[in-house]
């Protein structure tokens, strides 16, 4: 399961947003079932920040959403100057470079 968040903050809230994300990193990654947690700042729009988290299961994600630690995520959403974008993805299949190979190479060249 993937969880994403995108927020746009006013200039005067940028540092607070960065500090909040920095404070979240360890506690989020320590949550049961958290496989990864990444925070980013958009290189084209420095007022836009995001978060991508990968969870082992829906139960792990649900547990995190109900936790005290999720309050910091809500705090980041409150800093947003526009409606935050929150998305949850139920990913049933994951492929890597093998998919690129399969798409780019004709079957005759793979054999």
N, C-alpha and C positions, 0 to 999 in steps of 0.2 A: 504494500500500500504506500502511496506517495501522498504527501501533504505539502501544498505550496501556499505561500502568502506573498502578496506584492502590495507595498504601500508607497504612497508619495507624501513626503513631508515638506513642511515649510523650511526655508533656509535655517531659521533659528532653532529648529528641532533636529537638525542633522546629527549633531554631536550626541545628543541624548539618545537618538535612535541607535547610533553606532555603539554607545556604551551599553545600552540595553541588550542588543544582540550579543555583544561580547560576554556579558554576564550570563546569558542564556546558554551558551555553547556547552559548557561542562554539564550542567544539570540536565539538559535535554538528552545529551548523548549517554548519560548514566541511566536513563529511563529503561525499564525492561522492554526489550523488543525494538529499541531504536538501533537501526543498522547504520544510519548516517544522518548527519545534520549539517547543512551548508547555509551560510548567510552571505549575501552579496549586495553590492551597490552597483547599479546600472552605469556602465561606462559612458553611455550617451546622455543619460539624464541623472546627474549626481543626487537629485532629490528623491529618486526611486530606489527602494530597497526591497530585498526579497529573502525568502527562506524556502529551502526545499528539504524535506525530511523523508527518509525511507524507513518504513516500519515492517517488521516481520509478519504481522497479522493485523486484521481489523480490530481484534480484541486489545492488542497492544496500543494501537492508535487511540481507540476509545478510552482506554485507561488513562492515557496521557491527556486527552481532551478534558477529562474530569479531574485532573490533578491540580494541586496547588501550583506546580511549576508552569502550567499553561497560562496562569495569570499574566506572566511577562509577555506572552504572545498577545494577549488581550490589550496590554498596555501599549505595545507597539501599534496595534490597530487604532487605538485611541489617538496616537500621535499623527495619524494619517490626515492629510488635508483633503483627501478625496475618499470615496468609499473603498475600503480595502478589498482586494481580490483574494478570496480564500477558495482553494480547490482541493478536492480529495480524489485520488485516482485509485481504482481497484485494478491493479495490473495482474493479469493472469499469465502472461508469458513475457519473458525477458530474453532478448537476444543481443549479442554484441557484434564483434567484427565478422563473425560468421554470416550475419545477415548482409553486411556490406559486400562480402565476397559473393554470396549467392545472388545478389541483385546485379553486381557489376560484371561478373565473369560468366560467359556463356557455359552451358553444361559441358560442351566439348573441351573447353580449356581447363576445367576442373579435374578431369579424369586423367 
